[in-house]
Amino acid sequence: MGTERKGTEQLLQDAWQDVLAHFDDDDAHARFLAQCAALGSLDEAGRRYRQVRDGDPARAAAAERRLDDVLAAALVALTDARAPTPRRRTRMFWLVCGVCAGLIGYAILPVLRLLAR
């Protein structure tokens, strides 16, 4: 796991260095944001853009726009991770109903046998 984390950090660092070298290039920002989204590290993208916004007055407005892009990407990721589709929910519902019916039947059967005596 440690090696995987270092590899992820290195990918993000390389993409970020490309952004810093070409801060006016929309494609560099798009690549960085796509890399962060693919790795599940949109929080890291937001952190880095906030550092630029707070520490570099010349790039603050551009960094603020990029923070809006990070927010939009995070909302897309949340939408993609939404609850299961209704079809899956329906199958699960019927499975739970079947198990509950079986358990109720199993619990009632001994009572009926006692009453039949």
N, C-alpha and C positions, 0 to 999 in steps of 0.2 A: 504494500500500500504506500509506503514512503517513497518508493521509486516512481510510482504512478503520480503521486502528488507533485514531486519535483518536476516530472515531465510536463504536467499541466501548468505549473507555475512558470516553467521556461517558455511554453507556448504563449502564455498570456504576456509574459515579459517581452518576448520578441515582437508580438503584435503591437504592444504598447509603444515600444521603441520606434516602430514604423509610424505609429500615429504621431508621436512627438516630432519625428523627423519631417513629417508631411502633414502638419496640423491643419492646413487649409485644404487638404485633399479629402473630399467626401468618401472616396473609395477606401482609403486607409481606415477611416472611422467605421465604415460599414463592415470591413473585414474584421476589425477588432470586435465589434459588437456581435457579429455572427459567431466568431470564435468563442466569446464569452457565453453566448446563449447555448452553443453546442456543448460546452463544458459545464453548464449549470453555474456559471460564475458571474451572473449579471450584477451581483452585489459588489464584486471586485471592480467591474467597469464603473459603477456608480461612485465607488470610493476614489478611484483614480481621477475621474472627471471632476469630482468635488475638490480634490487637492489642487487641480489646475485652476479651477474657478476661484478658490480661496487664496492661492499663492501667486497667481500670474494675472495681474489686472489687464494686461493686453489681450489675453486669451479668455478672460472671464465670460464674456458674452457668448463666444463660440462654445465654451465648455457647458454653459447653461443650456444651450440648445441641444447639445449632446446628452445631457442628463435627461431631457425630455424624450430623446430617442431611447435611452436605457429604460425609462419608465414604460414607454410604449412596448418595447420588447418584453419586458417583464409581464405586462398585461396579456400579451399574446401567449406567453408561456403558461400563465395561469389559466387562460381559456382552453389551451390545448390539454391541460391536466385536469379538466373538469370531471365531474362524476360520470360513472359508466352510463352508457346509452340506456334508454328505457327498455329495450329488448333484453339486455342482460339483467336489468333490474327485475323484469317480469319472470325470467327463468329462475332467478334466485328466490323470488317471492314464492313461486310454486314449489320449489325444493323445500323451503322452510315450512310451508303449509303441509306438505307431505310428511315431513319428519314430525311435526307437531301432531298431526292426525294419528300417525303410528304410535307415538308416545301416549296419547290419550286413549287409544284403543287398548294398548298394553296395560294401562292403569285401570281401565274399566272392566276388562275381561275377568280378573279375579273377583271383583265385586259381583258381577253377574253370576259367576259360578257359586258363590256363597248364597246368593238369593235363590238359586234354583234348588238347593237342598231342602 
